[in-house]
């Protein structure tokens, strides 16, 4: 039996949106009847398109409703607006998380009133855009909602940006015949993406792309239209890899990495640069595995915590893009463009140079790992195309 609740049914608030280390604004959901279950009107179809912009993303939701009875109906519909995460404040939102909200009925602009509840309701929302739509007997009507909202994000699963939509259409008559969710990426670069639903369930998306855009698409058929979908998206580097033995190597993070799809939009740059993103751990480039100097510092700190006596690493940078990394008795020095590392004062040929890329004006350095491993006894294992494990082997610090 469907619950009779103000503004619709009980919905699970998006998991990432509520995480303490997350931020998320402007979470929207399916159009729903404002009071309980509507036994006359059926949601026939719902098509949702989320399109990435430079600083936010656009949502366009198209609904097809049908009056399944021989009587005229006046239906009050509410489109939910949520603002979750660290960015939200206590109590109802005074300022909308949506930008440029508008709604249309059968292609014509329609006025919707933004209504704030006294407190968040059982479905996890405290704000709705409400309008009343008239249906003639057996009439089919098309409703559209459009708005923009900021990206969300969370450290909980290793994605810097996320887009969200809540399917909450179970209070209409019967099942929804079809729901479609598309995420369209139009900014140039190499992207990695993954979607999941309620309870951290990974959702596979079909991927299509051309030189100007990429589209991730998922379809649900004849269902109760009840799920919270979060789609993680971030720029990537060629052959990026994640350390299964690092600080951020929890089961859900690894599950996310394994399910991630990678796609390029636009031409491939000749060199590593901003458009390919900045790796935080390791990646393969020109058949060489590189590890980030900053990440290596944190790795040495982790090993130092396991050592007796404990030690901490210290990293300093020279003006001419060189670095000096010390940890316990270990000292590693290198410089951008050089094919030599100095390890405890000994010059070690690397075969390939130390490389850099920029992140918001800050240079990031990466060193070929092979000579470090040979000299220090560190153990590297590449796992598939997306993961690696870096262990200290017989190195004692």
ABEGO torsion letter per residue (X at the ends): XBBBBBGEBBBBBBAAAABAABBBBGBBBBBBBABEBBAABBBABBBBBBBBBAABBBBBBBBBBBBABABBBBBBBBBBBBBBEAABBBEBBABBABBGBBBBBGGBBBBBBBBBBABBBAAGBABBBBBBBBBBBGBBBBBBBBBBBBBBBBAAAGBABBBBBBBAAAABBEBBABBBBBBBBABBEBBBBBBBBBGGBBBBBBBBBBAABBBBBBBBBGBAGBBBBBBBBBBBBBGBBBBAABABABAAAAAAAAABBBBBBEBBBABBBAAAEBBABBBBBGGBBBBBAAAAAAAAAAAAAABOBBBBBBBBBBAAGBBBBBBEABBBBBBBGBABBBBGGBBBBAGBBBBBBBBGGBBBBBBBAAAAAAAAGBBBBBBEAABBBBBAEABAX
